[in-house]
Amino acid sequence: MVTIARRSLRGMRPVARMRAAANNCVYVITRTVPARFNAASKTAKALTTDREAELQHALESFERSAAGLERLTTRLDSLRATLQTVSSKVDRGDGSLGKLVNDPKLYEEAKQTVAELKALIADIKANPKKYVNVKVF
């Protein structure tokens, strides 16, 4: 019977060691974790409290930027619609630009007219007396 009791006690030793180790862990955790949590909490509070004005300014700046972007988006959408309307008119041949773009004959005539104007200007520069006649009483 003494032998059985000794064996039982030997079997209990590892359990007792494990229990002591667990108690030690619990002690360390209960002593260090709250202190670390308090330190982290103080750091977070310092970061937000000390920078509250800066954070508020940043939020206000962001709100102004968002409002400005919204106005810009509205204007760009309006510009897009206007350009789409003009482009459609040009494609259909409406207006002077539409006719010029869509009518190859008109384009060639305009090109020929410009060439003739350049030649006339060159001739006026070369022979001004031919075109300007000044008489004094």
FIDOKE-354812 format. One record per residue: residue in three letters; residue number from 1; x, y, z of N, C-alpha, C in turn. Coordinates in steps of 0.1 Angstrom, whole numbers, always signed. Layout:
ZAKE  residu  num   n_px   n_py   n_pz  ca_px  ca_py  ca_pz   c_px   c_py   c_pz
ZAKE     ALA  NUM      X      Y      Z      X      Y      Z      X      Y      Z
...
***
This chain:
ZAKE  residu  num   n_px   n_py   n_pz  ca_px  ca_py  ca_pz   c_px   c_py   c_pz
ZAKE     MET    1     +8    -12     +0     +0     +0     +0     +9    +13     +0
ZAKE     VAL    2    +19    +12     +7    +29    +23     +7    +34    +25     -7
ZAKE     THR    3    +37    +15    -14    +42    +15    -27    +32    +22    -36
ZAKE     ILE    4    +19    +19    -35     +9    +25    -43     +8    +40    -40
ZAKE     ALA    5     +9    +43    -28     +9    +58    -24    +21    +65    -30
ZAKE     ARG    6    +32    +59    -29    +44    +65    -35    +43    +67    -50
ZAKE     ARG    7    +38    +57    -57    +36    +58    -71    +26    +70    -74
ZAKE     SER    8    +15    +70    -66     +5    +81    -68    +11    +94    -66
ZAKE     LEU    9    +20    +95    -56    +26   +108    -53    +36   +112    -65
ZAKE     ARG   10    +43   +102    -70    +52   +105    -81    +44   +109    -93
ZAKE     GLY   11    +33   +103    -96    +25   +107   -107    +19   +121   -105
ZAKE     MET   12    +18   +126    -93    +12   +139    -90    +22   +150    -91
ZAKE     ARG   13    +35   +146    -90    +45   +157    -91    +45   +165   -104
ZAKE     PRO   14    +44   +158   -116    +43   +166   -128    +31   +175   -129
ZAKE     VAL   15    +20   +170   -123     +8   +178   -123    +10   +190   -114
ZAKE     ALA   16    +17   +188   -103    +19   +199    -93    +29   +209   -100
ZAKE     ARG   17    +39   +204   -107    +48   +213   -115    +40   +222   -125
ZAKE     MET   18    +31   +215   -132    +23   +222   -142    +14   +232   -136
ZAKE     ARG   19     +9   +228   -124     +0   +238   -117     +8   +250   -113
ZAKE     ALA   20    +20   +247   -108    +28   +259   -103    +32   +268   -115
ZAKE     ALA   21    +35   +261   -126    +39   +269   -138    +27   +277   -143
ZAKE     ALA   22    +15   +271   -143     +3   +279   -146     +0   +290   -137
ZAKE     ASN   23     +2   +288   -124     +0   +298   -114    +10   +310   -117
ZAKE     ASN   24    +22   +306   -120    +32   +316   -123    +28   +325   -135
ZAKE     CYS   25    +23   +318   -146    +18   +325   -158     +7   +334   -155
ZAKE     VAL   26     -2   +329   -147    -14   +338   -143     -9   +350   -135
ZAKE     TYR   27     +1   +348   -126     +6   +359   -118    +13   +369   -128
ZAKE     VAL   28    +21   +364   -137    +28   +374   -146    +18   +381   -155
ZAKE     ILE   29     +8   +374   -160     -2   +380   -168    -10   +391   -160
ZAKE     THR   30    -14   +387   -148    -23   +397   -141    -15   +409   -136
ZAKE     ARG   31     -2   +407   -135     +7   +419   -131    +12   +427   -143
ZAKE     THR   32    +15   +421   -154    +21   +429   -165    +11   +434   -176
ZAKE     VAL   33     +0   +426   -179     -9   +429   -189    -16   +442   -186
ZAKE     PRO   34    -22   +444   -174    -28   +457   -171    -19   +469   -172
ZAKE     ALA   35     -7   +467   -168     +3   +478   -169     +5   +482   -184
ZAKE     ARG   36     +7   +471   -192    +10   +474   -206     -3   +480   -213
ZAKE     PHE   37    -14   +475   -209    -27   +480   -215    -28   +495   -211
ZAKE     ASN   38    -25   +498   -198    -26   +512   -194    -16   +521   -201
ZAKE     ALA   39     -4   +516   -204     +6   +524   -211     +1   +526   -226
ZAKE     ALA   40     -5   +516   -232    -10   +517   -246    -21   +527   -246
ZAKE     SER   41    -30   +526   -236    -41   +535   -235    -37   +549   -234
ZAKE     LYS   42    -27   +552   -226    -22   +565   -224    -16   +570   -237
ZAKE     THR   43     -8   +562   -244     -2   +566   -256    -13   +569   -267
ZAKE     ALA   44    -23   +561   -268    -34   +564   -277    -41   +577   -274
ZAKE     LYS   45    -44   +579   -261    -50   +591   -256    -42   +603   -259
ZAKE     ALA   46    -29   +602   -257    -20   +613   -260    -19   +616   -275
ZAKE     LEU   47    -19   +606   -283    -19   +608   -297    -32   +615   -302
ZAKE     THR   48    -43   +611   -297    -55   +618   -301    -58   +631   -295
ZAKE     THR   49    -55   +632   -282    -58   +645   -275    -49   +656   -279
ZAKE     ASP   50    -36   +653   -280    -26   +663   -284    -28   +667   -299
ZAKE     ARG   51    -34   +659   -306    -36   +662   -321    -50   +664   -325
ZAKE     GLU   52    -59   +666   -315    -73   +668   -318    -75   +680   -327
ZAKE     ALA   53    -68   +691   -325    -70   +703   -334    -65   +700   -348
ZAKE     GLU   54    -54   +693   -349    -49   +689   -362    -58   +679   -369
ZAKE     LEU   55    -64   +670   -362    -73   +660   -368    -86   +668   -372
ZAKE     GLN   56    -91   +677   -364   -102   +685   -368   -100   +693   -381
ZAKE     HIS   57    -88   +699   -381    -84   +707   -393    -83   +698   -405
ZAKE     ALA   58    -78   +686   -404    -76   +677   -415    -90   +673   -420
ZAKE     LEU   59    -99   +670   -410   -113   +666   -414   -120   +678   -422
ZAKE     GLU   60   -119   +690   -417   -125   +701   -423   -119   +703   -437
ZAKE     SER   61   -106   +702   -438    -99   +703   -451   -104   +693   -461
ZAKE     PHE   62   -106   +681   -456   -111   +670   -464   -125   +673   -469
ZAKE     GLU   63   -133   +678   -460   -147   +681   -464   -147   +692   -474
ZAKE     ARG   64   -139   +702   -473   -138   +713   -483   -133   +707   -497
ZAKE     SER   65   -124   +699   -496   -119   +692   -508   -129   +684   -515
ZAKE     ALA   66   -137   +677   -507   -148   +668   -512   -158   +677   -519
ZAKE     ALA   67   -162   +688   -513   -172   +697   -518   -166   +703   -531
ZAKE     GLY   68   -154   +707   -531   -147   +712   -544   -147   +702   -555
ZAKE     LEU   69   -144   +690   -552   -145   +679   -562   -159   +677   -567
ZAKE     GLU   70   -168   +678   -558   -182   +676   -563   -186   +687   -572
ZAKE     ARG   71   -182   +700   -569   -185   +711   -579   -178   +709   -592
ZAKE     LEU   72   -165   +705   -591   -157   +702   -603   -164   +691   -612
ZAKE     THR   73   -168   +681   -605   -175   +670   -612   -187   +675   -619
ZAKE     THR   74   -195   +683   -613   -207   +689   -619   -203   +697   -631
ZAKE     ARG   75   -193   +705   -630   -189   +714   -641   -184   +705   -653
ZAKE     LEU   76   -176   +695   -649   -170   +686   -660   -181   +679   -667
ZAKE     ASP   77   -191   +675   -659   -203   +668   -666   -210   +677   -675
ZAKE     SER   78   -212   +690   -671   -218   +700   -680   -210   +702   -692
ZAKE     LEU   79   -197   +703   -691   -188   +705   -702   -188   +693   -711
ZAKE     ARG   80   -189   +681   -706   -190   +669   -714   -202   +669   -722
ZAKE     ALA   81   -213   +673   -716   -226   +673   -723   -226   +684   -735
ZAKE     THR   82   -220   +695   -732   -219   +706   -742   -210   +701   -754
ZAKE     LEU   83   -198   +695   -751   -190   +690   -761   -196   +679   -769
ZAKE     GLN   84   -204   +671   -763   -211   +660   -770   -221   +666   -779
ZAKE     THR   85   -228   +677   -775   -238   +684   -784   -231   +690   -796
ZAKE     VAL   86   -220   +697   -794   -212   +703   -804   -207   +693   -814
ZAKE     SER   87   -202   +682   -808   -196   +671   -817   -207   +665   -825
ZAKE     SER   88   -219   +663   -820   -230   +657   -827   -234   +667   -839
ZAKE     LYS   89   -234   +680   -836   -238   +689   -847   -227   +689   -858
ZAKE     VAL   90   -215   +688   -854   -204   +688   -864   -205   +675   -872
ZAKE     ASP   91   -208   +664   -866   -209   +651   -873   -221   +651   -883
ZAKE     ARG   92   -232   +658   -879   -243   +659   -887   -241   +669   -899
ZAKE     GLY   93   -231   +677   -898   -229   +687   -909   -236   +700   -906
ZAKE     ASP   94   -240   +702   -894   -247   +715   -890   -236   +726   -888
ZAKE     GLY   95   -240   +738   -892   -231   +749   -890   -219   +750   -899
ZAKE     SER   96   -211   +761   -898   -200   +762   -907   -189   +752   -905
ZAKE     LEU   97   -186   +749   -893   -176   +739   -890   -181   +725   -894
ZAKE     GLY   98   -193   +722   -892   -199   +709   -896   -198   +707   -911
ZAKE     LYS   99   -201   +718   -919   -201   +718   -933   -186   +716   -938
ZAKE     LEU  100   -177   +724   -932   -163   +723   -935   -157   +709   -933
ZAKE     VAL  101   -161   +704   -922   -155   +691   -918   -161   +679   -927
ZAKE     ASN  102   -174   +680   -930   -181   +669   -937   -181   +671   -952
ZAKE     ASP  103   -178   +683   -957   -179   +685   -972   -165   +686   -978
ZAKE     PRO  104   -160   +676   -984   -146   +677   -989   -145   +688  -1000
ZAKE     LYS  105   -155   +690  -1008   -155   +700  -1018   -153   +714  -1012
ZAKE     LEU  106   -161   +717  -1001   -159   +730   -994   -145   +731   -988
ZAKE     TYR  107   -140   +721   -983   -126   +721   -977   -116   +725   -988
ZAKE     GLU  108   -117   +718  -1000   -108   +721  -1011   -109   +735  -1016
ZAKE     GLU  109   -122   +740  -1016   -124   +754  -1021   -118   +764  -1011
ZAKE     ALA  110   -119   +761   -998   -114   +770   -988    -98   +770   -988
ZAKE     LYS  111    -93   +758   -991    -78   +756   -992    -73   +764  -1004
ZAKE     GLN  112    -81   +764  -1015    -77   +771  -1028    -78   +786  -1025
ZAKE     THR  113    -88   +790  -1018    -90   +805  -1015    -78   +810  -1007
ZAKE     VAL  114    -74   +802   -997    -63   +806   -989    -50   +807   -997
ZAKE     ALA  115    -48   +798  -1006    -36   +798  -1015    -37   +811  -1024
ZAKE     GLU  116    -48   +814  -1029    -49   +826  -1038    -47   +839  -1030
ZAKE     LEU  117    -52   +839  -1017    -50   +851  -1009    -35   +853  -1006
ZAKE     LYS  118    -28   +842  -1003    -14   +842  -1001     -6   +848  -1013
ZAKE     ALA  119    -10   +843  -1025     -4   +848  -1037     -7   +863  -1040
ZAKE     LEU  120    -19   +867  -1037    -23   +881  -1038    -15   +890  -1029
ZAKE     ILE  121    -13   +886  -1017     -6   +893  -1007     +9   +894  -1011
ZAKE     ALA  122    +14   +883  -1016    +28   +883  -1021    +30   +893  -1033
ZAKE     ASP  123    +20   +893  -1042    +20   +902  -1053    +19   +917  -1049
ZAKE     ILE  124    +10   +919  -1039     +9   +933  -1034    +22   +938  -1028
ZAKE     LYS  125    +29   +929  -1021    +42   +933  -1015    +52   +935  -1026
ZAKE     ALA  126    +52   +927  -1036    +62   +929  -1047    +58   +940  -1056
ZAKE     ASN  127    +46   +943  -1059    +42   +954  -1068    +31   +963  -1062
ZAKE     PRO  128    +35   +971  -1052    +24   +979  -1045    +18   +989  -1054
ZAKE     LYS  129    +26   +995  -1064    +20  +1005  -1073     +9  +1000  -1082
ZAKE     LYS  130    +10   +987  -1084     -1   +981  -1092    -14   +981  -1086
ZAKE     TYR  131    -14   +981  -1072    -27   +980  -1065    -31   +993  -1058
ZAKE     VAL  132    -21  +1002  -1055    -24  +1014  -1048    -20  +1026  -1057
ZAKE     ASN  133    -30  +1035  -1060    -28  +1046  -1068    -31  +1059  -1060
ZAKE     VAL  134    -21  +1066  -1057    -23  +1078  -1049    -21  +1091  -1058
ZAKE     LYS  135    -31  +1099  -1058    -30  +1112  -1065    -32  +1124  -1055
ZAKE     VAL  136    -23  +1133  -1057    -24  +1145  -1048    -28  +1156  -1058
ZAKE     PHE  137    -37  +1165  -1054    -42  +1175  -1063    -32  +1181  -1071
***
